Amino acid sequence: MLEYQVPRREVAATVVLDDGRTLECTLFTAVSSPEGGPQLVIDRLNDSSEEFVPVAGGDDRFLVSKPGIVTVQITQRDELQAMESDAGRDAPVRLSLAGGINLVGRFRIVMPPERSRVIDFLNEASRFVPLFGEDRVTLVQRGYIVTVRSAI
């Protein structure tokens, strides 16, 4: 049966769901992407052709509905390096999410200068936006963001 297995990449993550549960799990992404290199978790989450993402927690394998995901925190070095672009500018922010979650980090805004405000970034962003922190990135579902304040 090995000939039917799809090559996959495993990324350790902490997932917060909209019902308050936190999952320490492994997310599965493709070994390669159309852009070259491995598929990133953010690309998998922002893929509009899929509404579920496969995960593993211990010996259990299951699917999680993307609309039910509030945040996904990743600390895996290769994932962080691939997501953090040298271009753009950092915008330190403090986010308040539905359910009382508060996060502090920075958005990396890569947009034309005339559209480089935080509001422009959020209004044009995909479903999940990366919030960079010290040795981690938290992928935040935009729909759960209640307020955004400057963190300076």
DOPA-236593 format. One record per atom (N, C-alpha, C): residue in three letters; chain; atom name; y, x, z. Coordinates in steps of 0.1 Angstrom, whole numbers, plus 5000, padded with zeros to 4 digits. Atoms other than C-alpha are relative to their C-alpha. Example, Ala and Ser with C-alpha at 12.3 -4.5 7.8 and 13.67 -1.06 7.14 Angstrom:
TORGU  marlo  lumdren  rolo     v     u     w
TORGU    ALA        A     N  4988  5009  5000
TORGU    ALA        A    CA  4955  5123  5078
TORGU    ALA        A     C  5012  5009  5000
TORGU    SER        A     N  4989  4991  5000
TORGU    SER        A    CA  4989  5137  5071
TORGU    SER        A     C  5011  4992  5008
***
This chain:
TORGU  marlo  lumdren  rolo     v     u     w
TORGU    MET        A     N  4988  5008  5000
TORGU    MET        A    CA  5000  5000  5000
TORGU    MET        A     C  5013  5008  5000
TORGU    LEU        A     N  4989  4991  5000
TORGU    LEU        A    CA  5023  5030  5002
TORGU    LEU        A     C  5008  4999  4987
TORGU    GLU        A     N  4993  5001  5013
TORGU    GLU        A    CA  5031  5025  4965
TORGU    GLU        A     C  5010  4988  4999
TORGU    TYR        A     N  4990  5012  5000
TORGU    TYR        A    CA  5050  4992  4974
TORGU    TYR        A     C  5011  5002  5010
TORGU    GLN        A     N  4989  4997  4991
TORGU    GLN        A    CA  5072  5008  5001
TORGU    GLN        A     C  5013  5004  4992
TORGU    VAL        A     N  4987  4996  5006
TORGU    VAL        A    CA  5109  5011  4992
TORGU    VAL        A     C  5005  5011  5008
TORGU    PRO        A     N  4993  4989  4993
TORGU    PRO        A    CA  5125  5044  5001
TORGU    PRO        A     C  5012  4995  5008
TORGU    ARG        A     N  4989  5005  4992
TORGU    ARG        A    CA  5149  5038  5029
TORGU    ARG        A     C  5005  5012  5009
TORGU    ARG        A     N  4994  4991  4991
TORGU    ARG        A    CA  5173  5057  5051
TORGU    ARG        A     C  5003  4992  5013
TORGU    GLU        A     N  4999  5006  4987
TORGU    GLU        A    CA  5175  5050  5088
TORGU    GLU        A     C  5013  5005  5007
TORGU    VAL        A     N  4988  4997  4993
TORGU    VAL        A    CA  5208  5049  5108
TORGU    VAL        A     C  5000  4993  5013
TORGU    ALA        A     N  4999  5006  4986
TORGU    ALA        A    CA  5210  5044  5146
TORGU    ALA        A     C  5013  4994  5002
TORGU    ALA        A     N  4988  5008  4998
TORGU    ALA        A    CA  5235  5018  5156
TORGU    ALA        A     C  4999  4992  5012
TORGU    THR        A     N  4999  5010  4989
TORGU    THR        A    CA  5247  4996  5184
TORGU    THR        A     C  5008  4988  4993
TORGU    VAL        A     N  4995  5012  5007
TORGU    VAL        A    CA  5253  4961  5170
TORGU    VAL        A     C  5003  4989  5011
TORGU    VAL        A     N  4996  5011  4991
TORGU    VAL        A    CA  5273  4934  5189
TORGU    VAL        A     C  5000  4987  4992
TORGU    LEU        A     N  5001  5012  5008
TORGU    LEU        A    CA  5265  4899  5178
TORGU    LEU        A     C  5010  4989  5006
TORGU    ASP        A     N  4990  5010  4995
TORGU    ASP        A    CA  5287  4868  5181
TORGU    ASP        A     C  4995  4991  5011
TORGU    ASP        A     N  5005  5007  4988
TORGU    ASP        A    CA  5265  4853  5208
TORGU    ASP        A     C  5000  5009  5013
TORGU    GLY        A     N  4998  4991  4988
TORGU    GLY        A    CA  5273  4883  5231
TORGU    GLY        A     C  4989  5010  5002
TORGU    ARG        A     N  5011  4990  4999
TORGU    ARG        A    CA  5240  4902  5226
TORGU    ARG        A     C  5004  5013  4994
TORGU    THR        A     N  4998  4987  5006
TORGU    THR        A    CA  5241  4939  5220
TORGU    THR        A     C  4986  5005  4996
TORGU    LEU        A     N  5012  4994  5005
TORGU    LEU        A    CA  5213  4955  5199
TORGU    LEU        A     C  5001  5015  4998
TORGU    GLU        A     N  5002  4985  5003
TORGU    GLU        A    CA  5204  4992  5201
TORGU    GLU        A     C  4989  5000  4990
TORGU    CYS        A     N  5010  5001  5011
TORGU    CYS        A    CA  5187  4994  5168
TORGU    CYS        A     C  5002  5010  4989
TORGU    THR        A     N  5000  4991  5012
TORGU    THR        A    CA  5181  5012  5135
TORGU    THR        A     C  5003  4990  4988
TORGU    LEU        A     N  4997  5008  5012
TORGU    LEU        A    CA  5198  4998  5104
TORGU    LEU        A     C  4994  5008  4988
TORGU    PHE        A     N  5006  4994  5012
TORGU    PHE        A    CA  5181  5004  5070
TORGU    PHE        A     C  5010  4999  4988
TORGU    THR        A     N  4993  5000  5012
TORGU    THR        A    CA  5200  5015  5039
TORGU    THR        A     C  4992  5007  4989
TORGU    ALA        A     N  5007  4993  5011
TORGU    ALA        A    CA  5190  5028  5005
TORGU    ALA        A     C  5002  5015  5000
TORGU    VAL        A     N  4999  4985  5000
TORGU    VAL        A    CA  5183  5065  5000
TORGU    VAL        A     C  5011  5004  4990
TORGU    SER        A     N  4990  4997  5010
TORGU    SER        A    CA  5206  5064  4969
TORGU    SER        A     C  5008  4988  4997
TORGU    SER        A     N  4991  5011  5004
TORGU    SER        A    CA  5236  5044  4958
TORGU    SER        A     C  5005  5002  4986
TORGU    PRO        A     N  4995  4998  5014
TORGU    PRO        A    CA  5252  5038  4924
TORGU    PRO        A     C  5012  5011  5000
TORGU    GLU        A     N  4990  4991  4999
TORGU    GLU        A    CA  5281  5060  4936
TORGU    GLU        A     C  4995  5014  5001
TORGU    GLY        A     N  5006  4987  4998
TORGU    GLY        A    CA  5257  5089  4942
TORGU    GLY        A     C  4999  5002  5015
TORGU    GLY        A     N  5002  4998  4986
TORGU    GLY        A    CA  5244  5100  4976
TORGU    GLY        A     C  4994  4988  5006
TORGU    PRO        A     N  5006  5011  4993
TORGU    PRO        A    CA  5229  5077  5002
TORGU    PRO        A     C  5009  4988  5002
TORGU    GLN        A     N  4992  5012  4997
TORGU    GLN        A    CA  5240  5041  5007
TORGU    GLN        A     C  5005  5001  5014
TORGU    LEU        A     N  4995  5000  4987
TORGU    LEU        A    CA  5263  5039  5037
TORGU    LEU        A     C  4999  4986  5006
TORGU    VAL        A     N  5001  5013  4993
TORGU    VAL        A    CA  5260  5012  5064
TORGU    VAL        A     C  5011  4991  4996
TORGU    ILE        A     N  4989  5009  5003
TORGU    ILE        A    CA  5295  4999  5056
TORGU    ILE        A     C  4998  4994  4986
TORGU    ASP        A     N  5003  5006  5014
TORGU    ASP        A    CA  5285  4995  5019
TORGU    ASP        A     C  4990  4989  5001
TORGU    ARG        A     N  5010  5010  4999
TORGU    ARG        A    CA  5254  4976  5029
TORGU    ARG        A     C  5006  4987  5006
TORGU    LEU        A     N  4994  5012  4994
TORGU    LEU        A    CA  5274  4953  5052
TORGU    LEU        A     C  5010  4993  4991
TORGU    ASN        A     N  4990  5006  5009
TORGU    ASN        A    CA  5301  4947  5026
TORGU    ASN        A     C  4994  4996  4987
TORGU    ASP        A     N  5006  5004  5013
TORGU    ASP        A    CA  5276  4940  4998
TORGU    ASP        A     C  4999  4985  5001
TORGU    SER        A     N  4999  5014  5000
TORGU    SER        A    CA  5284  4904  4990
TORGU    SER        A     C  4987  4993  4994
TORGU    SER        A     N  5012  5006  5005
TORGU    SER        A    CA  5250  4898  4973
TORGU    SER        A     C  4989  4998  5010
TORGU    GLU        A     N  5009  5001  4989
TORGU    GLU        A    CA  5232  4900  5006
TORGU    GLU        A     C  5006  4994  5013
TORGU    GLU        A     N  4994  5005  4988
TORGU    GLU        A    CA  5238  4879  5037
TORGU    GLU        A     C  4992  5004  5013
TORGU    PHE        A     N  5007  4995  4989
TORGU    PHE        A    CA  5212  4896  5059
TORGU    PHE        A     C  4998  5015  4999
TORGU    VAL        A     N  5002  4986  5000
TORGU    VAL        A    CA  5206  4932  5069
TORGU    VAL        A     C  4987  5003  5008
TORGU    PRO        A     N  5012  4997  4993
TORGU    PRO        A    CA  5172  4947  5079
TORGU    PRO        A     C  5003  5010  5011
TORGU    VAL        A     N  4999  4991  4989
TORGU    VAL        A    CA  5170  4963  5113
TORGU    VAL        A     C  4987  5002  5007
TORGU    ALA        A     N  5012  4998  4991
TORGU    ALA        A    CA  5144  4977  5138
TORGU    ALA        A     C  5005  5002  5014
TORGU    GLY        A     N  4998  4998  4986
TORGU    GLY        A    CA  5145  4975  5175
TORGU    GLY        A     C  4987  5003  5007
TORGU    GLY        A     N  5014  4996  4995
TORGU    GLY        A    CA  5116  4994  5191
TORGU    GLY        A     C  4990  4998  4989
TORGU    ASP        A     N  5010  5003  5010
TORGU    ASP        A    CA  5085  4982  5173
TORGU    ASP        A     C  5002  4988  4992
TORGU    ASP        A     N  4997  5012  5007
TORGU    ASP        A    CA  5101  4950  5161
TORGU    ASP        A     C  5009  5002  4988
TORGU    ARG        A     N  4992  5000  5012
TORGU    ARG        A    CA  5115  4946  5126
TORGU    ARG        A     C  5004  4986  4997
TORGU    PHE        A     N  4995  5014  5002
TORGU    PHE        A    CA  5138  4917  5118
TORGU    PHE        A     C  5012  5001  4991
TORGU    LEU        A     N  4988  5002  5008
TORGU    LEU        A    CA  5168  4905  5098
TORGU    LEU        A     C  5011  4995  5009
TORGU    VAL        A     N  4988  5005  4992
TORGU    VAL        A    CA  5203  4900  5112
TORGU    VAL        A     C  5010  4994  4989
TORGU    SER        A     N  4990  5007  5008
TORGU    SER        A    CA  5228  4876  5096
TORGU    SER        A     C  5013  5007  5001
TORGU    LYS        A     N  4987  4993  5000
TORGU    LYS        A    CA  5259  4895  5086
TORGU    LYS        A     C  5012  4992  5006
TORGU    PRO        A     N  4990  5008  4994
TORGU    PRO        A    CA  5282  4866  5095
TORGU    PRO        A     C  5000  5000  5016
TORGU    GLY        A     N  5001  5000  4986
TORGU    GLY        A    CA  5269  4869  5131
TORGU    GLY        A     C  5002  5013  5006
TORGU    ILE        A     N  4998  4986  4994
TORGU    ILE        A    CA  5277  4906  5135
TORGU    ILE        A     C  5015  5001  5002
TORGU    VAL        A     N  4986  4998  4997
TORGU    VAL        A    CA  5310  4913  5153
TORGU    VAL        A     C  5003  5015  4998
TORGU    THR        A     N  4997  4986  5002
TORGU    THR        A    CA  5308  4951  5154
TORGU    THR        A     C  4986  5008  4998
TORGU    VAL        A     N  5011  4991  5001
TORGU    VAL        A    CA  5284  4979  5144
TORGU    VAL        A     C  5006  5014  5003
TORGU    GLN        A     N  4995  4987  4997
TORGU    GLN        A    CA  5290  5013  5161
TORGU    GLN        A     C  4990  5010  4996
TORGU    ILE        A     N  5009  4990  5005
TORGU    ILE        A    CA  5276  5044  5145
TORGU    ILE        A     C  5005  5014  5005
TORGU    THR        A     N  4996  4986  4996
TORGU    THR        A    CA  5276  5080  5158
TORGU    THR        A     C  4993  5011  4992
TORGU    GLN        A     N  5007  4991  5008
TORGU    GLN        A    CA  5254  5096  5132
TORGU    GLN        A     C  5009  5008  4991
TORGU    ARG        A     N  4991  4990  5006
TORGU    ARG        A    CA  5272  5127  5119
TORGU    ARG        A     C  5002  4998  4985
TORGU    ASP        A     N  4999  5000  5014
TORGU    ASP        A    CA  5264  5124  5082
TORGU    ASP        A     C  5006  4987  4995
TORGU    GLU        A     N  4994  5013  5003
TORGU    GLU        A    CA  5274  5087  5081
TORGU    GLU        A     C  5015  5001  5003
TORGU    LEU        A     N  4985  4998  4997
TORGU    LEU        A    CA  5308  5096  5098
TORGU    LEU        A     C  5007  5008  4990
TORGU    GLN        A     N  4994  4991  5009
TORGU    GLN        A    CA  5315  5124  5075
TORGU    GLN        A     C  5002  4994  4986
TORGU    ALA        A     N  4999  5007  5013
TORGU    ALA        A    CA  5308  5103  5044
TORGU    ALA        A     C  5010  4989  4999
TORGU    MET        A     N  4990  5011  5000
TORGU    MET        A    CA  5331  5075  5055
TORGU    MET        A     C  5014  5005  5002
TORGU    GLU        A     N  4987  4995  4997
TORGU    GLU        A    CA  5360  5096  5066
TORGU    GLU        A     C  5006  5008  4988
TORGU    SER        A     N  4994  4994  5012
TORGU    SER        A    CA  5382  5104  5036
TORGU    SER        A     C  5011  5009  5005
TORGU    ASP        A     N  4989  4991  4997
TORGU    ASP        A    CA  5407  5133  5036
TORGU    ASP        A     C  5013  4993  4995
TORGU    ALA        A     N  4988  5006  5005
TORGU    ALA        A    CA  5431  5111  5017
TORGU    ALA        A     C  5005  4989  5009
TORGU    GLY        A     N  4995  5011  4992
TORGU    GLY        A    CA  5453  5084  5032
TORGU    GLY        A     C  5007  5004  5013
TORGU    ARG        A     N  4994  4998  4987
TORGU    ARG        A    CA  5470  5081  5066
TORGU    ARG        A     C  4993  4993  5011
TORGU    ASP        A     N  5006  5006  4989
TORGU    ASP        A    CA  5458  5073  5100
TORGU    ASP        A     C  5010  4990  5007
TORGU    ALA        A     N  4992  5010  4993
TORGU    ALA        A    CA  5471  5042  5118
TORGU    ALA        A     C  4993  4997  5013
TORGU    PRO        A     N  5006  5002  4987
TORGU    PRO        A    CA  5463  5042  5155
TORGU    PRO        A     C  5002  4985  5004
TORGU    VAL        A     N  4999  5014  4997
TORGU    VAL        A    CA  5455  5006  5166
TORGU    VAL        A     C  4992  4996  5012
TORGU    ARG        A     N  5008  5006  4989
TORGU    ARG        A    CA  5443  4985  5195
TORGU    ARG        A     C  4997  4986  4995
TORGU    LEU        A     N  5005  5013  5005
TORGU    LEU        A    CA  5422  4955  5184
TORGU    LEU        A     C  4995  4992  5012
TORGU    SER        A     N  5005  5010  4991
TORGU    SER        A    CA  5415  4924  5204
TORGU    SER        A     C  4991  4991  4991
TORGU    LEU        A     N  5009  5008  5008
TORGU    LEU        A    CA  5384  4906  5191
TORGU    LEU        A     C  4996  4987  5007
TORGU    ALA        A     N  5005  5012  4994
TORGU    ALA        A    CA  5371  4871  5196
TORGU    ALA        A     C  4989  5003  5010
TORGU    GLY        A     N  5010  4997  4990
TORGU    GLY        A    CA  5350  4870  5227
TORGU    GLY        A     C  5004  5010  5011
TORGU    GLY        A     N  4995  4992  4990
TORGU    GLY        A    CA  5372  4893  5247
TORGU    GLY        A     C  4998  5015  4998
TORGU    ILE        A     N  5003  4985  5003
TORGU    ILE        A    CA  5362  4927  5231
TORGU    ILE        A     C  5013  5006  4996
TORGU    ASN        A     N  4988  4992  5003
TORGU    ASN        A    CA  5390  4953  5230
TORGU    ASN        A     C  4995  5014  4995
TORGU    LEU        A     N  5003  4987  5006
TORGU    LEU        A    CA  5388  4984  5208
TORGU    LEU        A     C  5012  5008  4997
TORGU    VAL        A     N  4989  4991  5004
TORGU    VAL        A    CA  5411  5014  5203
TORGU    VAL        A     C  4994  5010  4991
TORGU    GLY        A     N  5004  4990  5010
TORGU    GLY        A    CA  5409  5037  5173
TORGU    GLY        A     C  5010  5001  4990
TORGU    ARG        A     N  4990  4998  5011
TORGU    ARG        A    CA  5425  5044  5140
TORGU    ARG        A     C  4994  4995  4987
TORGU    PHE        A     N  5004  5004  5013
TORGU    PHE        A    CA  5423  5028  5106
TORGU    PHE        A     C  5004  5012  4991
TORGU    ARG        A     N  4996  4990  5010
TORGU    ARG        A    CA  5423  5053  5077
TORGU    ARG        A     C  5004  4991  4988
TORGU    ILE        A     N  4994  5009  5011
TORGU    ILE        A    CA  5446  5036  5051
TORGU    ILE        A     C  5002  5009  4988
TORGU    VAL        A     N  4999  4994  5013
TORGU    VAL        A    CA  5441  5047  5016
TORGU    VAL        A     C  5004  4990  4990
TORGU    MET        A     N  4994  5010  5009
TORGU    MET        A    CA  5465  5026  4995
TORGU    MET        A     C  5013  5005  4995
TORGU    PRO        A     N  4987  4995  5005
TORGU    PRO        A    CA  5496  5030  4974
TORGU    PRO        A     C  5010  4999  5011
TORGU    PRO        A     N  4990  4999  4990
TORGU    PRO        A    CA  5526  5039  4995
TORGU    PRO        A     C  5008  4987  5002
TORGU    GLU        A     N  4993  5013  4999
TORGU    GLU        A    CA  5543  5005  4988
TORGU    GLU        A     C  4991  4989  5007
TORGU    ARG        A     N  5009  5009  4993
TORGU    ARG        A    CA  5512  4988  5003
TORGU    ARG        A     C  4992  5006  5010
TORGU    SER        A     N  5008  4992  4990
TORGU    SER        A    CA  5502  5011  5031
TORGU    SER        A     C  5002  4996  5014
TORGU    ARG        A     N  4998  5005  4987
TORGU    ARG        A    CA  5511  4990  5061
TORGU    ARG        A     C  4986  4995  5005
TORGU    VAL        A     N  5012  5005  4994
TORGU    VAL        A    CA  5483  4979  5085
TORGU    VAL        A     C  4997  4985  4995
TORGU    ILE        A     N  5002  5014  5005
TORGU    ILE        A    CA  5488  4942  5074
TORGU    ILE        A     C  4995  5000  4986
TORGU    ASP        A     N  5004  4999  5014
TORGU    ASP        A    CA  5484  4952  5037
TORGU    ASP        A     C  4985  5005  5000
TORGU    PHE        A     N  5013  4995  4999
TORGU    PHE        A    CA  5452  4972  5046
TORGU    PHE        A     C  4990  4988  5004
TORGU    LEU        A     N  5009  5010  4995
TORGU    LEU        A    CA  5437  4943  5066
TORGU    LEU        A     C  4999  4988  4990
TORGU    ASN        A     N  5000  5011  5010
TORGU    ASN        A    CA  5446  4916  5040
TORGU    ASN        A     C  4992  5003  4988
TORGU    GLU        A     N  5007  4996  5012
TORGU    GLU        A    CA  5429  4936  5012
TORGU    GLU        A     C  4986  5005  5003
TORGU    ALA        A     N  5013  4994  4996
TORGU    ALA        A    CA  5399  4949  5032
TORGU    ALA        A     C  4988  4991  4997
TORGU    SER        A     N  5013  5008  5001
TORGU    SER        A    CA  5363  4938  5027
TORGU    SER        A     C  4997  4994  5014
TORGU    ARG        A     N  5004  5007  4987
TORGU    ARG        A    CA  5344  4919  5054
TORGU    ARG        A     C  5000  5009  5012
TORGU    PHE        A     N  5001  4990  4989
TORGU    PHE        A    CA  5338  4950  5076
TORGU    PHE        A     C  5010  5011  4997
TORGU    VAL        A     N  4991  4989  5001
TORGU    VAL        A    CA  5365  4976  5082
TORGU    VAL        A     C  4997  5011  5010
TORGU    PRO        A     N  5003  4989  4990
TORGU    PRO        A    CA  5360  5010  5098
TORGU    PRO        A     C  5011  5003  5009
TORGU    LEU        A     N  4991  4996  4990
TORGU    LEU        A    CA  5377  5018  5130
TORGU    LEU        A     C  4995  5013  5006
TORGU    PHE        A     N  5004  4986  4996
TORGU    PHE        A    CA  5375  5056  5137
TORGU    PHE        A     C  5004  5003  5014
TORGU    GLY        A     N  4997  4995  4986
TORGU    GLY        A    CA  5372  5070  5172
TORGU    GLY        A     C  4995  5014  5001
TORGU    GLU        A     N  5005  4987  4997
TORGU    GLU        A    CA  5361  5102  5188
TORGU    GLU        A     C  4985  5000  4998
TORGU    ASP        A     N  5014  4998  5003
TORGU    ASP        A    CA  5327  5111  5173
TORGU    ASP        A     C  4993  4987  4997
TORGU    ARG        A     N  5007  5013  5003
TORGU    ARG        A    CA  5320  5075  5162
TORGU    ARG        A     C  5009  4992  4991
TORGU    VAL        A     N  4993  5009  5008
TORGU    VAL        A    CA  5330  5048  5138
TORGU    VAL        A     C  4995  4986  5004
TORGU    THR        A     N  5004  5013  4997
TORGU    THR        A    CA  5330  5011  5147
TORGU    THR        A     C  5003  4991  4988
TORGU    LEU        A     N  4997  5009  5012
TORGU    LEU        A    CA  5326  4987  5117
TORGU    LEU        A     C  5002  4986  5006
TORGU    VAL        A     N  4995  5012  4994
TORGU    VAL        A    CA  5345  4956  5127
TORGU    VAL        A     C  5001  4989  4989
TORGU    GLN        A     N  4998  5011  5009
TORGU    GLN        A    CA  5341  4923  5110
TORGU    GLN        A     C  5014  4994  5001
TORGU    ARG        A     N  4986  5004  5000
TORGU    ARG        A    CA  5376  4913  5100
TORGU    ARG        A     C  5002  4986  5006
TORGU    GLY        A     N  4999  5014  4995
TORGU    GLY        A    CA  5370  4876  5108
TORGU    GLY        A     C  5000  4999  5015
TORGU    TYR        A     N  5000  5001  4985
TORGU    TYR        A    CA  5366  4884  5145
TORGU    TYR        A     C  5012  5007  5006
TORGU    ILE        A     N  4988  4994  4995
TORGU    ILE        A    CA  5399  4903  5148
TORGU    ILE        A     C  5010  4989  5003
TORGU    VAL        A     N  4991  5010  4996
TORGU    VAL        A    CA  5423  4882  5168
TORGU    VAL        A     C  5014  5006  5000
TORGU    THR        A     N  4987  4993  5000
TORGU    THR        A    CA  5452  4907  5174
TORGU    THR        A     C  4999  5014  4997
TORGU    VAL        A     N  4999  4986  5003
TORGU    VAL        A    CA  5462  4941  5162
TORGU    VAL        A     C  5013  5005  5005
TORGU    ARG        A     N  4987  4994  4994
TORGU    ARG        A    CA  5487  4963  5181
TORGU    ARG        A     C  4999  5015  4997
TORGU    SER        A     N  4999  4986  5001
TORGU    SER        A    CA  5499  4998  5177
TORGU    SER        A     C  4994  5006  5012
TORGU    ALA        A     N  5006  4993  4989
TORGU    ALA        A    CA  5480  5022  5199
TORGU    ALA        A     C  5008  5012  5005
TORGU    ILE        A     N  4991  4989  4996
TORGU    ILE        A    CA  5509  5046  5202
TORGU    ILE        A     C  5009  4996  5012
***
